[in-house]
Amino acid sequence: MTRSVLTVACFALCACGPRKPSLTKSEALPELRKYVLETPAIFGRANYNPPSIPDLDAQIETAIEKRNFGRMPADAAEAKRLAFVIAPNIWSHYIDTPEGRAAVEARIRENWDNPPVRTEELNGVVVDLGLCPGALTKNSKGSFELRDCPAFEHGELTAAEIARRLQDLTTRYPNANAYNFSVTFTNYRTPKVLHYRWEPSSDLLYLTNQGVTFRSKKRIGGFDKLLSGESPSRMQHMETVHSNLRVGTPR
């Protein structure tokens, strides 16, 4: 019986083989640095990551000492997995500094001013405005949120911002069959995403909020009328649409 157990144990050791040696520090740190900077820092989106973190290598080494007993990863795949574990704490400490908050706010503003645009056969022009820029603050639960966005009023985009976006998109893409843009607000229990859509053929504005689509009760009649209030853009002045209207969403 004892001989059988020893035989099985020896076989297992032979099958598994010796542990793969770790990368050297000079080999591992570039990989870890790369993956930490690629891990989403905030709001689950890596495109808001600042391009660098002060003293990052030293922070990585400290984190590995605590989380991995000081052992460097064996290869790039393990470096990626390890970075995913240590990155949230590194990012959290950085964003909790004035420098870190300013860096994230700048990236959010950059995306807002130059958002990614794509065109689709069905949906026309689709734009992901991302987060509405503002002051990055920590709430009572210790989570970060953006406040004081000038384009945000009463839970929706202002008429001025809607008109500005539509004027810009119709100038750049004059022949599209529809214009869609989405925006995310963080000062809610869960992030709130609003999808706006304007169709030139009907001259109607659509707004989708939490799966419910609303439509303006009359034609816009010119973007200047959005600004004047003649064509209300707020949800409360729209009618509910009971249809499966597909509104472009971020990918």
C-alpha positions in Angstrom: 0.0 0.0 0.0 2.8 2.4 1.0 4.7 1.5 -2.1 1.7 2.3 -4.3 1.2 5.7 -2.7 4.9 6.5 -3.2 4.7 5.3 -6.8 1.7 7.6 -7.5 3.4 10.5 -5.8 6.6 10.1 -7.8 4.6 9.8 -11.0 2.8 13.0 -10.3 6.0 14.9 -9.6 7.5 13.6 -12.8 4.5 14.6 -14.8 4.3 18.0 -13.4 8.0 18.7 -13.6 9.9 21.5 -12.0 8.2 24.9 -11.7 9.0 27.2 -14.6 11.6 29.7 -13.5 10.5 33.3 -12.9 11.5 36.1 -15.2 14.2 38.4 -14.0 13.2 41.8 -12.6 14.5 43.5 -15.8 12.4 41.1 -17.9 9.3 41.2 -15.8 8.8 44.9 -15.0 8.2 46.1 -18.6 5.5 43.4 -19.0 3.9 44.2 -15.6 4.1 47.9 -16.3 2.4 47.5 -19.7 -0.5 45.4 -18.3 -1.0 47.6 -15.2 -1.3 50.7 -17.5 -3.8 48.8 -19.7 -6.0 47.7 -16.9 -9.1 50.0 -16.6 -8.3 52.5 -13.9 -11.8 53.9 -13.3 -15.3 53.4 -14.5 -14.3 50.1 -16.3 -12.8 51.9 -19.3 -9.1 51.8 -20.1 -9.3 54.8 -22.5 -9.5 57.0 -19.4 -6.2 55.8 -18.0 -3.5 58.4 -17.6 -0.4 57.4 -19.7 1.8 56.9 -16.7 1.9 56.6 -12.9 4.7 58.1 -10.8 7.1 55.5 -9.3 5.2 52.7 -11.0 8.0 50.2 -10.9 8.5 50.6 -7.2 4.8 50.2 -6.5 4.7 47.1 -8.7 7.6 45.5 -6.7 5.9 46.4 -3.4 2.6 44.9 -4.6 4.3 41.7 -5.8 6.1 41.4 -2.4 2.7 41.4 -0.7 0.6 39.5 -3.2 3.1 37.0 -4.8 5.7 36.5 -2.0 8.2 38.6 -4.0 8.2 36.1 -6.9 8.3 37.7 -10.4 6.0 36.1 -13.0 7.2 33.2 -15.2 6.1 34.6 -18.5 4.0 37.3 -20.2 0.7 35.4 -19.6 1.3 35.2 -15.9 2.4 38.9 -15.8 -0.9 39.8 -17.3 -2.8 37.8 -14.7 -0.7 39.3 -11.9 -1.1 42.8 -13.2 -4.9 42.4 -13.2 -4.7 41.6 -9.5 -2.4 44.4 -8.4 -3.5 47.2 -10.8 -6.7 48.3 -9.0 -5.0 49.1 -5.8 -2.2 51.0 -7.6 -4.7 53.0 -9.7 -6.8 53.7 -6.7 -3.9 55.3 -4.8 -2.9 57.4 -7.7 -6.4 58.6 -8.5 -6.8 59.6 -4.9 -4.1 62.2 -5.3 -4.7 65.7 -6.9 -2.3 64.8 -9.7 -4.1 61.6 -10.4 -7.6 63.1 -10.4 -6.5 65.9 -12.7 -4.9 63.3 -15.1 -8.1 61.3 -15.3 -10.3 64.4 -15.7 -8.1 65.4 -18.6 -8.5 62.1 -20.3 -12.3 62.2 -19.9 -12.3 65.7 -21.3 -10.2 64.6 -24.2 -12.6 61.8 -25.1 -15.6 64.2 -24.8 -14.0 66.8 -27.1 -12.8 64.1 -29.7 -15.1 61.1 -29.3 -14.8 58.0 -31.4 -17.2 58.0 -34.4 -18.3 55.1 -36.6 -20.8 54.8 -39.4 -23.2 51.9 -39.8 -25.5 51.1 -42.7 -28.6 50.8 -40.4 -27.8 53.4 -37.7 -25.9 56.0 -39.7 -23.4 57.9 -37.5 -22.8 56.5 -34.0 -20.8 58.5 -31.4 -19.8 57.4 -27.9 -19.3 60.6 -26.0 -18.4 58.6 -22.9 -18.5 60.2 -19.5 -19.8 63.8 -19.2 -16.7 65.7 -17.9 -16.7 67.4 -14.6 -15.0 67.3 -11.2 -13.9 63.8 -10.1 -14.9 63.4 -6.5 -15.2 60.5 -4.0 -18.6 59.9 -2.6 -19.5 58.7 1.0 -19.1 55.1 -0.1 -15.6 55.6 -1.3 -16.4 55.4 -5.0 -15.5 58.0 -7.6 -18.0 60.0 -9.6 -18.0 63.0 -11.8 -20.0 66.1 -10.8 -20.7 69.6 -12.1 -20.8 68.7 -15.8 -21.8 71.8 -17.6 -23.6 69.8 -20.3 -25.8 67.9 -17.8 -29.0 69.3 -16.3 -31.9 67.7 -14.5 -30.6 64.2 -15.4 -30.3 64.8 -19.1 -28.1 66.6 -21.7 -28.8 70.3 -22.1 -30.6 71.4 -25.2 -27.5 73.5 -26.1 -25.3 70.4 -26.0 -27.7 68.3 -28.1 -27.9 71.1 -30.7 -24.1 71.5 -30.7 -23.5 67.8 -31.2 -26.1 67.5 -34.0 -24.7 70.6 -35.8 -21.2 69.2 -35.7 -22.2 65.7 -36.9 -24.5 66.9 -39.7 -21.7 69.2 -40.9 -19.1 66.4 -40.9 -21.4 63.6 -42.2 -24.1 65.4 -44.2 -25.5 62.3 -46.0 -26.2 60.0 -43.0 -29.6 58.6 -42.5 -29.5 59.0 -38.7 -27.3 60.6 -36.1 -26.8 58.8 -32.7 -24.8 59.7 -29.7 -24.6 58.3 -26.2 -23.4 59.8 -22.9 -22.7 58.3 -19.5 -23.3 59.9 -16.1 -21.8 58.5 -12.9 -23.5 60.3 -10.1 -26.1 57.6 -9.8 -26.2 54.3 -7.9 -25.3 52.6 -11.2 -23.9 54.5 -14.2 -26.7 56.1 -16.3 -26.4 55.9 -20.1 -28.6 58.0 -22.3 -28.8 57.4 -26.1 -29.9 60.2 -28.4 -31.0 59.8 -32.0 -32.1 62.3 -34.7 -33.4 61.2 -38.1 -33.3 63.8 -40.9 -36.1 62.1 -42.8 -38.6 62.6 -39.9 -36.9 65.4 -38.2 -37.7 63.8 -34.8 -35.5 63.4 -31.8 -35.4 60.1 -29.9 -34.1 59.5 -26.4 -33.6 56.1 -24.9 -33.2 55.8 -21.2 -33.0 52.4 -19.3 -34.5 50.6 -22.2 -37.4 53.0 -22.7 -37.5 55.1 -25.9 -39.1 58.5 -26.0 -39.8 60.6 -29.1 -40.3 64.3 -29.6 -44.0 65.2 -30.2 -43.2 67.4 -33.2 -40.5 68.0 -35.7 -37.4 69.8 -34.5 -37.6 72.4 -37.3 -34.0 73.5 -37.0 -31.4 73.1 -34.3 -31.8 76.7 -33.3 -35.3 75.8 -32.0 -33.7 73.3 -29.6 -31.7 76.2 -28.2 -34.7 78.5 -27.9 -36.9 75.8 -26.3 -39.5 75.8 -29.1 -38.6 72.2 -29.7 -38.3 70.6 -26.2 -35.5 68.0 -25.9 -36.3 66.9 -22.3 -37.8 63.5 -21.7 -40.8 64.8 -19.8 -42.0 66.7 -23.0 -41.7 63.6 -25.2 -44.0 60.7 -25.9 -43.1 57.1 -25.2 -42.5 54.9 -28.2 -43.6 51.3 -27.9 -41.3 49.8 -30.5 -38.1 48.0 -30.9 -36.3 51.1 -32.3 -32.6 50.2 -32.3 -30.4 53.1 -31.1 -26.6 52.9 -31.7 -24.7 51.9 -28.6 -21.0 51.9 -27.7 -18.9 48.8 -28.6 
